[in-house]
Amino acid sequence: MPHLPAAYNLARWLLRNDRNADDVVQEAYLRAFRFFHDLRGADARPWLLGIVRNACYDWMRQQRQTDDHLEFDELRDSDAAPSFGHEDPLALLEQHQRRERVNSALAALAPAHREVIVLRELEEMSYEDIARIVGIPVGTVMSRLSRARALLRQLLQHDTPLQQPRSD
Amino acid sequence: MQAPQDDMPATLVRQHATRHAPPPALAERILAQVRAEAPRPQASRRPRPPWYRWIESLALYGAGALSAWLAASVLLVAPPADPLAQQVMASHVRSLQADHLTDVTSSSHHTVKPWFAGRLDFSPPVADLAAQGYPLVGGRLDYLDGNTVAALVYRHDAHVINLFIWPAPPGAAADGAPRVSSVRGYQLLRWHTHGMQAWAVSDMAAGELRAFARAVDLEPGD
């Protein structure tokens, strides 16, 4: 399936839930396949991710109508537990905590900021492709990215380095 | 000092944020659904743009016309392809593909003809036709129409010719008139020579293949 990892990663970050990402990506791909039977190729990627992104926003809009507010808790539970192998357990724990911090800071961003960070930093896409996916001018992509980074920095600074395990 | 500060969270995200991998079953599920939808696109529940039905009926009309035209051209014009011709063509293609052109590689019919002696219950006519422009490359055993047959390999410029030879069945009409057919761009020539049935197949033009058959006929073959 072409571009599926990028599409799923984007949907998973926007929806913050495995099942919903699964459903929305599946729907979006079917929608895309109805228009084109071949989704391979460099040009198909931003086009396809744009469809996935819009499907995510549609889904979120529908959700908001029903429960008005999204809960953020599921995100911490879904990350797989760190596997302690031959490496230094303390280093692994530290790494795990750093990942948790970065993940929750990214998840706390508004979707508009989150999506540009995911596309830029995780999928390493060009400003032009991000502009096509999100449907905004390239200049807006750049300013939104810089705003998102500033917000991320704040979130990461205010977060205490050692989080309490969440079992509320 | 705006840029370095900006870079800090970006680097952290790049290094530490989770890249969510799609569950392995997702791709299969999408593919299964795409396949299930493909034969009857109108059954889907998704709302279509209004022009969709238009395009669709146009496409269906086109597909119908095309298949009618194809059926007519197959039934009315082209006689059904001889299954043996298909086999001969397939053997020819396989011999070129599988790097198994010859079991015995020699340009001398004194080497190739005896090689068949212990392997077939008949002795195929083998001639070196280098003087006529068809140097012998070698021979191999092949299997056609329920018979183990002799396959002789000749070359003509850049073309490879497979010449399949096996005894004609007892009741077969012995009219030796060569018959040309064409399967997927390959020319096939079927005729009787030296009391056996012969099939020559190559990507040469039909006329060239006939010239080759005449050269085979004229040689004593031993």
Interface residues (C-beta under 8 A of the other chain):
Chain A: M1 L4 P5 A7 Y8 N9 R12 W13 D18 A21 D22 V25 Q26 Y29 L30 R31 F33 R34 D79 Q95 R98 R99 R101 V102 N103 A105 L106 I117 R120 E121 L122 S146 R149 A150 L152 R153 L156
Chain B: Q5 D6 D7 M8 P9 A10 L12 V13 R14 H16 A17 T18 R19 H20 A21 P22 P23 L26 A27 R29 I30 L31 Q33 V34 E37 P41 S44 R46
